[in-house]
């Protein structure tokens, strides 16, 4: 079943190994932990037609080089759509965003407000939103405490302030906005440019009721819920998650929207055209 995966991760080998190591020290075991070439092959074997490559930087001085690496990777693999990383305390962070969106044709930027303990309405992030609007791109956000259920998650309040200041901004909220999905529904009612992705939630045995959350979201927003896996940082096999989706008693139109069409709606023609010159 060919599909678009809107949430995958790849990094230079040393950094990717460090990320694997971090989660393994927390007791997480991954069925797949291959290198970039093996990851690309595995995606192909699982019928991933296109994928959104999500990047993040956890300290100053990393973002530009990670983005440069991703540019070279995606230039050779044009079915991979990069979303660049940003660190607000870099020497010239605005130039990094411009390089990604204007010069390299990235599809957008990824902001991870756990790795960078800040809130979306922090003015240091305004260059990302301003240039995303200028170049017609999107922003993917990891907001709040997920995967820590006990943490504070006032993400919708801060995101609403961003959307009021930057009307028309396209945003994907990762991981279904867990654990406050219904709060994000209310925000989506008022902001048609806000989407949710299903990464780590749908098809994951750790979230046995994830299909109910996704089904309720699709019923309310049939064109704004996007399939994403979080591969390879998942504790189940990618194929098992996809098989689970095929067995769900949903009609083909719903599955097609989730697995392909909604991602294409998010990727405007300008996004697609820009990525073709990578």
N, C-alpha and C positions, 0 to 999 in steps of 0.2 A: 504494500500500500504506500505509494509515493506521498510524501508529505513535507511540510516545512516545519523545522524545529526552531523556535524563536528564542531558545535559551541554552547555549552550549558554552563550554570554556576550553580554551587552549592557550598555552603560554610557552615562552622559551623553556627549554628542558629543565634548567636549573631551578627556575621559579616554579614550574609545574610540580617538580619533585618535592619542593618545599611545601607546596599547598597540600599535596597528598600526605606528606609527613605530618603536617599540622592536624589534619582530620584523623589520621590513624592514631595519633597520640590521645585523641579524645575517645578512642575505641571504635571508630568507624572503619569498616572494611568495604572496599570497593571491588565489585566483580571485574571491573575493567580499569586498568591504570597504565595504558600504553602511551607511547610517544606520539608525536604529531602525525607522522605517517600512518601509524596504526590506527589512530583516532579517525583520520579522514577515511581510511578504508572501512572501518567499522560503521561509520555513518552511511557510507555508500551501500554496504551490505544490508543495512536496515532501511534502505529506500528513502533516505533523507535527500530530497530534491534540492532544497536550499536550507541554510542554517544561519542564525544570527550569532555571531561570535561576540561574547560579552567579556570585557576586560575590566580590571580594576587595579589600582595602585594603592599600597598601604603606607607609603612614606614618600617624602619629597625626593625628586630626582629620578624617579622611575618611569613616569607616565609617558614621556615623549619616546623613549627607547622601546617600551612595550608597544606603543602605537606604531612605531616604525617597523618593528618585527611583524605586527599584524598586517600592515600594508603590504609587505613583501609576500607574506603567506597568502593573502587574499588575491593579490595580483596573479598568482599562479593557480589559484583555486577560486574562480569567479562565482561559484555557487555559494561561497561563504561570505556573508554580509557583515562587515565589522562595525562594532559600536565601541568607540574609543574610550580610554580611561582618562581621568582628570584628577589632579591633586591640587587643592586650592592654594597650598603654600609653596608651590613651585616658583621659580624665579620669574617666569613669564607664562602663567597658565593660560592666559587668553590666546597667546600665539599658538599654544599646543592645540587648542580647540579649532582655531582657524586652519592649522595644518591638516587636521583630521577631516574637517567638513568641507573646506573649500579646495585645498590642494590635493588631498588624497581621496576625496569622494566617499568618505565613510557614510554609512546610513544613519548614524547618530552617535550619541554618547551614552555611556553607562555610569551611573552614580550609585555607590554602595554606602549607605548611611549607617552600616554596622562597622565595616572596615574603616571608614572615616567617620568617627563619632561626631556627627553634626546633624543639622536639620535642613531640609530642602530649601527653606526660605532664608538661609544664611546668605548674606549679600556676596560672599566670596564665590558662590556658584552662579551668580547672575550672568557672567560671560557665557556659560554653557547655554542657558535658556535664550539669551539674546541672539547668539549665533545660530542656535537650532532653528529659531524662527526666521532669521535672515536667510539661511540656506535651505529652508524647507525640510528639515530633518526631525527625527524624534529623539526622545530621551527615555532610557530604561532606568527605573529606580528600584533599588532594594531599600524599602522603608521600614523602620521599626525594629522589633526585637527578633523576628523570625530567624533561626528556628527555636529560640528560647521563649517558651510559652509564658514564662513568669515575668518577662521584661515589660517595660513601659513602651507603648506604641501610639504616640499621638500624631501619627504620620498624616492623617487626612487633614488635620487642622493646618499643618505647615504647608502641605501641598496645595490646599485651597488658596493660601496666601500667594503662592507662586503663580497659580493659574489666574488669579485676579490681576497680578502685576504683568503677566505675560500671556494675555488672552490668545487663544489659538494654538498654544503649545501642545504638541502630541506627546503623550506619556504612556508608557507601559509600566504598570506596577507589577513587580515580580512576585511569584509564589502566591498568587490569588489574594495578595494583601493580607495574608494570614498573620496574626489570628484575629483580624478585625475586618473581614471581608464585607460585612454588611455596612460598615462605615464607608467603605470605598464605593459600594453601590450608591449610597446617597450622594457622594461626591460625583459619581458618573452621571447621575440624573441631571446634574447642573452643568456638566462639562463633557461635551461629546467627543473631545479629543483624548479622553482617558480610557485605557484598556487594561485588562488583567491577563497575565500569562499563568499557565497551569504548572509551572516548573516545580518539581519535587512533591507535588500534591496528587496529580492524576496518574493512576497506574502504579503508585508507590505502596507496597504492602504496609508501610508505616502509617499510611493515611487510608484505612479501609473504607471510610465514608467520603473520600475525596470526590468520587463521582457524583455524589449528591450535591456537594457544594458547587461543582462545576456545572451540573445540570441546572441548578437553580439560577446560577449566574447567566448561563446561555439563554434560559427562558426570559430573563429580564433584558439581556443585552446580546442578542444573537449574533451581532457582527463585531463584538468588541472583546471576545474571549479568545485567546490564542494558545495553541498547544506549544508548550516548551517542556524539555525534559530535565534540564540541569546537568546533562551528561558532560563529562564522565563522573561528576561528583554526586553519584547516586549509588544507593546500597542495594539495588536490584539490577537485573540485566535490562538493557535498553529494549531488547526484543520482547521481554515479558511485559513491560509497560505498554508497548504498542499492541501486543496481543490482547491485553486486558481491554484496551479501548475498542478494538474490533468486536469484542464480545458484548459490549454494552448495548442495551436495547434502544438505541437512539436511531432515528431515521438517517438516511444517507446524506440529506442536505445538512443536517446539524453536524454530522461528523466531518463533512467536507468543509463547512465554514470553520470549524475548530482547527482542522488539520492543515488547511491550505488557504482558503479564500480570505479569512480575516487577516492573516499575515500580509497578503497581497494588498488588502485595503489599507493597512497601516503603512506599507511601503508604497509611497506615492510614485507616480511615474518619474518624478525628478530623482527620487532615491535610486530607482532601478537604473535610470540612465547614468547617474553618477557612478554607480558601482561597476558599470560595464567598462569604464575606462581605467579601473584599478590595474 
